[in-house]
């Protein structure tokens, strides 16, 4: 059987009274030392010293601006010459010095500003876990306003303007350096010009064996590269990425060709860029019965019988067609290069 709890005796006083001999009551108990006395700086006492400090800060920020400009000019006027290590050292050295000055100028200026002009009064602010009341928020706004007045950011126009100038100038060398990584030609020009030209033979990928028109049967598909690609050493992969072609033969009656393209095919044999016009994936799947080409990346589909127009998926335009014919020996050759840029449609967008 459970025992009932004893009733509380309210006649007793349960409040706590400290022992007169405890540390709480003793006079020798540790006392809060408080904050140390503020030591006033010369800039706090003398407006002339504050003005001098302001000029020194502006000098640091100005040095940062000059350093960023110097790095940009040095990078442009002392270019790296392939094979010349002296030009490499000169370019890297001068550019590095300019960037270093640009960054150190801002750092030294900011530190000197904090040490000489910004107030050193120590403050303790309790963290508030929830939204404060309107009075507290007004007090916080007042603190920010006071901090702005004490730092002199809006009042000291020389410091403010040189700081803004330094912050704006600092990224310039990075912009110039990264922009120089891009090719000199526009993307439109680079993707429009490939290894295909008049008389260049169509060869099998990867063997490089020339292809006779008689070898291309109805329903077959060949992965094609331009003749001479295998002999390249530098830029081989880049050229192949642009010039890769799919070669197919359809019944002539199934081809729906515009008047200007009737001479681009040869007895039902057509050649189209292998690079999808969506994001540049290789279009490698050919459905013989439907005459459809499928891009495996995002499922764009192109109708070969209708000039490779897009019939499904995110691709924005048809695959570029390579005009072909045969030479005196019966080998398939190109009539010209592609008449439009190959690959993703965004290469054609204006920069």
Secondary structure as UniProt FT lines:
FT   TURN            10..11
FT   TURN            20..21
FT   TURN            23..25
FT   TURN            27..28
FT   HELIX           42..45
FT   HELIX           47..77
FT   TURN            82..83
FT   HELIX           85..116
FT   HELIX           134..151
FT   TURN            152..155
FT   HELIX           157..170
FT   HELIX           172..179
FT   TURN            180..181
FT   HELIX           187..192
FT   TURN            198..199
FT   STRAND          201..204
FT   TURN            205..207
FT   HELIX           213..215
FT   TURN            218..219
FT   STRAND          221..226
FT   TURN            227..228
FT   HELIX           229..231
FT   TURN            234..235
FT   HELIX           236..243
FT   STRAND          245..249
FT   HELIX           252..254
FT   HELIX           259..261
FT   TURN            262..263
FT   TURN            267..268
FT   STRAND          269..273
FT   TURN            277..279
FT   STRAND          282..287
FT   TURN            288..291
FT   STRAND          292..295
FT   TURN            296..298
FT   STRAND          301..303
FT   HELIX           304..306
FT   TURN            307..308
FT   STRAND          309..312
FT   STRAND          324..326
FT   TURN            328..329
FT   STRAND          331..334
FT   HELIX           345..348
//
